[in-house]
Amino acid sequence: MRVDVKNMAGETVSQVELAPAIFEAPINVGLMHQALQRQLANARLGTHDTQTRAEVTRTGAKAWRQKGTGRARQGSRRAPHWRGGGVAFGPHPRSYRQAMPRRMRHAALRSALSVKAADDAIVVVDALTLTEPRTREMAQALARVVGAGSVLVLLPDRDEAVERSIRNLPDARYLRAQYLNIRDLLGHDRLLIPLQALDVIQALLSDRAVPAPAAPAEEESA
């Protein structure tokens, strides 16, 4: 797949070939969903906690005597059915972390990139540079190059001027190419990739192919 390469003025300057193994990979919706759920689950802190009947601070005295009142027997004011009592079966600190093999994660990213490529939502620029942070200039450049909609800008390396220029834009987000993830990729309408960041992506997602088993040697005739 060949796409146009633009400059910051929005002019087409050349073309580049996108790796078919990455940008034309088979689209696996189930795998993308699993990768997204894993990332969202791993982002959860799991610090929620409720007090059980053993942890609440309340009197330990019996509510009333066992017999003779005509009311149901009550052993403790800390029981869950009392107001101010403990919580039954409430949440407690836990880990929501899910594991996923690297090859499955990379396959999900290739599927998501292929979806973006099929929708013409990938824009390649020759370079994205600023001498100093200028939010207005960056907003104008993104409007010329990408157009309307939210955009995820992939950077090949740290660039403080570009990062600070994008930081205040409500519909734009920057991310270093080596940290490409399924949540940010699916959460934006378009993807802006400088040529150097494109090399980082192709190096990251070009998993080594498993070599095919060697064919058995033919037996020599006697």
C-alpha positions as CSV (number, residue, x, y, z in Angstrom):
1,M,0.0,0.0,0.0
2,R,1.4,3.4,-1.1
3,V,0.3,6.6,0.7
4,D,1.2,10.2,0.1
5,V,3.8,11.9,2.3
6,K,2.9,15.5,3.2
7,N,4.8,18.3,4.7
8,M,3.5,20.6,7.5
9,A,2.0,22.9,4.9
10,G,-0.3,20.1,3.8
11,E,1.4,19.7,0.4
12,T,2.2,16.2,-1.0
13,V,5.9,15.9,-1.4
14,S,6.4,12.1,-2.1
15,Q,5.0,8.7,-1.5
16,V,5.9,5.9,0.8
17,E,5.2,2.1,0.8
18,L,3.5,0.8,4.0
19,A,4.5,-2.7,5.0
20,P,1.7,-5.1,4.0
21,A,2.4,-7.4,6.9
22,I,1.6,-4.5,9.3
23,F,-0.9,-2.2,7.5
24,E,-2.7,-4.9,5.4
25,A,-2.9,-7.7,8.1
26,P,-6.0,-9.8,8.6
27,I,-8.4,-7.9,10.9
28,N,-9.2,-9.8,14.0
29,V,-12.0,-7.9,15.9
30,G,-12.0,-10.4,18.8
31,L,-8.3,-10.1,19.4
32,M,-8.5,-6.3,19.3
33,H,-11.3,-6.4,21.9
34,Q,-9.3,-8.7,24.1
35,A,-6.2,-6.5,23.9
36,L,-8.3,-3.4,24.7
37,Q,-10.0,-5.0,27.7
38,R,-6.6,-6.2,29.0
39,Q,-5.1,-2.7,28.8
40,L,-8.1,-1.1,30.5
41,A,-8.0,-3.8,33.2
42,N,-4.3,-3.3,33.8
43,A,-4.9,0.4,34.3
44,R,-7.2,-0.2,37.2
45,L,-5.6,0.5,40.6
46,G,-7.8,-1.9,42.5
47,T,-7.6,0.1,45.7
48,H,-11.4,0.0,46.5
49,D,-12.1,-1.3,50.0
50,T,-15.1,-1.6,52.3
51,Q,-15.2,-2.4,56.0
52,T,-16.5,-5.7,57.2
53,R,-18.4,-6.2,60.4
54,A,-15.0,-7.0,62.0
55,E,-13.6,-3.6,61.0
56,V,-16.3,-1.1,61.7
57,T,-16.0,1.0,64.9
58,R,-19.2,0.3,66.8
59,T,-20.3,-0.9,70.2
60,G,-19.9,-4.6,70.9
61,A,-22.8,-4.6,73.3
62,K,-25.9,-6.8,72.5
63,A,-28.8,-4.7,71.1
64,W,-31.3,-6.1,73.6
65,R,-31.6,-9.2,75.7
66,Q,-32.1,-12.5,74.0
67,K,-35.6,-13.3,75.2
68,G,-38.7,-11.7,76.4
69,T,-38.9,-8.6,74.2
70,G,-40.9,-10.1,71.4
71,R,-38.4,-8.8,68.8
72,A,-36.0,-10.8,66.7
73,R,-32.8,-11.8,68.5
74,Q,-29.8,-9.6,67.6
75,G,-26.2,-10.4,68.5
76,S,-24.3,-7.4,67.3
77,R,-24.9,-3.8,66.0
78,R,-22.0,-4.4,63.6
79,A,-24.0,-6.8,61.5
80,P,-24.5,-5.8,57.8
81,H,-28.3,-5.3,58.1
82,W,-27.8,-2.5,60.7
83,R,-27.3,1.0,59.6
84,G,-23.6,1.8,60.3
85,G,-22.8,-1.9,60.3
86,G,-20.3,-3.7,58.1
87,V,-20.6,-4.3,54.4
88,A,-21.3,-7.9,53.3
89,F,-19.5,-9.1,50.2
90,G,-18.1,-5.7,49.5
91,P,-15.0,-5.0,47.3
92,H,-11.5,-5.2,48.7
93,P,-8.1,-4.4,47.3
94,R,-7.2,-6.7,44.4
95,S,-5.3,-6.8,41.2
96,Y,-7.1,-6.8,37.9
97,R,-4.0,-7.5,35.9
98,Q,-4.4,-9.7,32.8
99,A,-1.6,-11.4,30.9
100,M,-1.3,-11.5,27.1
101,P,1.5,-12.8,25.0
102,R,3.6,-10.3,23.1
103,R,2.7,-11.8,19.7
104,M,-1.0,-11.5,20.4
105,R,-0.5,-7.9,21.5
106,H,1.4,-7.1,18.3
107,A,-1.2,-8.9,16.2
108,A,-3.9,-6.8,17.7
109,L,-1.9,-3.6,16.9
110,R,-1.4,-4.8,13.3
111,S,-5.2,-5.4,13.1
112,A,-5.9,-1.9,14.4
113,L,-3.4,-0.3,12.0
114,S,-4.9,-2.2,9.1
115,V,-8.4,-0.9,10.0
116,K,-7.0,2.7,10.0
117,A,-5.3,2.1,6.7
118,A,-8.4,0.6,5.1
119,D,-10.4,3.7,6.3
120,D,-7.7,6.1,4.9
121,A,-7.2,7.4,8.4
122,I,-3.4,7.2,8.3
123,V,-1.5,10.4,7.4
124,V,2.2,10.4,6.8
125,V,4.3,13.5,7.1
126,D,8.0,14.0,6.2
127,A,8.7,15.6,9.5
128,L,6.9,17.3,12.4
129,T,9.2,19.9,13.9
130,L,8.9,23.3,15.7
131,T,11.7,25.6,16.9
132,E,9.8,26.4,20.0
133,P,6.4,25.5,21.6
134,R,3.6,27.1,19.6
135,T,0.1,25.7,20.2
136,R,-1.5,27.9,17.6
137,E,1.0,26.9,14.9
138,M,0.6,23.2,15.7
139,A,-3.2,23.5,15.6
140,Q,-3.0,25.2,12.2
141,A,-0.5,22.5,10.9
142,L,-2.8,19.7,12.1
143,A,-5.8,21.3,10.4
144,R,-3.9,21.5,7.1
145,V,-2.4,18.1,7.2
146,V,-5.1,16.0,9.0
147,G,-8.3,18.0,8.8
148,A,-11.2,17.6,11.3
149,G,-11.5,15.0,14.0
150,S,-9.3,13.7,16.7
151,V,-5.7,12.8,15.9
152,L,-3.0,10.7,17.5
153,V,0.5,12.0,16.7
154,L,3.2,9.4,16.9
155,L,6.7,10.8,17.6
156,P,9.9,8.9,16.9
157,D,11.6,10.3,20.0
158,R,11.2,13.0,22.6
159,D,10.6,16.4,21.2
160,E,9.7,19.0,23.9
161,A,8.6,21.7,21.5
162,V,6.2,19.5,19.6
163,E,4.9,17.8,22.8
164,R,4.2,21.1,24.6
165,S,2.5,22.4,21.4
166,I,0.1,19.4,21.3
167,R,-0.5,19.1,25.0
168,N,-3.2,21.9,25.1
169,L,-5.1,20.8,22.0
170,P,-8.4,19.0,23.1
171,D,-8.6,16.8,20.0
172,A,-4.9,15.8,19.7
173,R,-2.6,13.6,21.7
174,Y,1.0,12.7,21.2
175,L,2.6,9.4,21.9
176,R,6.1,8.0,21.2
177,A,5.9,5.3,18.5
178,Q,7.6,2.7,20.7
179,Y,4.7,3.0,23.2
180,L,1.9,2.5,20.6
181,N,-1.1,0.9,22.3
182,I,-4.5,-0.4,21.3
183,R,-6.5,2.1,23.5
184,D,-5.0,5.3,22.0
185,L,-5.0,3.8,18.5
186,L,-8.7,3.0,18.5
187,G,-9.6,6.1,20.5
188,H,-8.7,8.6,17.8
189,D,-10.2,9.2,14.4
190,R,-6.9,9.7,12.5
191,L,-3.2,8.7,12.9
192,L,-0.4,11.1,12.1
193,I,3.0,9.4,11.5
194,P,6.3,11.1,10.6
195,L,8.6,9.0,8.5
196,Q,11.0,8.4,11.3
197,A,8.2,7.2,13.6
198,L,7.0,4.9,10.7
199,D,10.4,3.2,10.8
200,V,10.0,2.7,14.6
201,I,6.6,1.1,14.1
202,Q,7.7,-1.2,11.4
203,A,10.7,-2.3,13.4
204,L,8.5,-2.9,16.5
205,L,5.8,-4.9,14.8
206,S,7.9,-6.9,12.4
207,D,7.9,-10.1,14.5
208,R,10.2,-12.8,13.3
209,A,8.3,-15.3,11.3
210,V,8.4,-18.9,12.6
211,P,10.5,-20.9,10.2
212,A,8.8,-23.7,8.4
213,P,9.9,-27.2,9.4
214,A,12.5,-28.7,7.0
215,A,11.2,-31.3,4.6
216,P,12.4,-34.8,5.4
217,A,15.3,-35.9,3.2
218,E,14.5,-38.5,0.6
219,E,16.0,-41.9,1.2
220,E,18.6,-42.8,-1.3
221,S,17.7,-45.8,-3.4
222,A,19.8,-48.9,-2.7
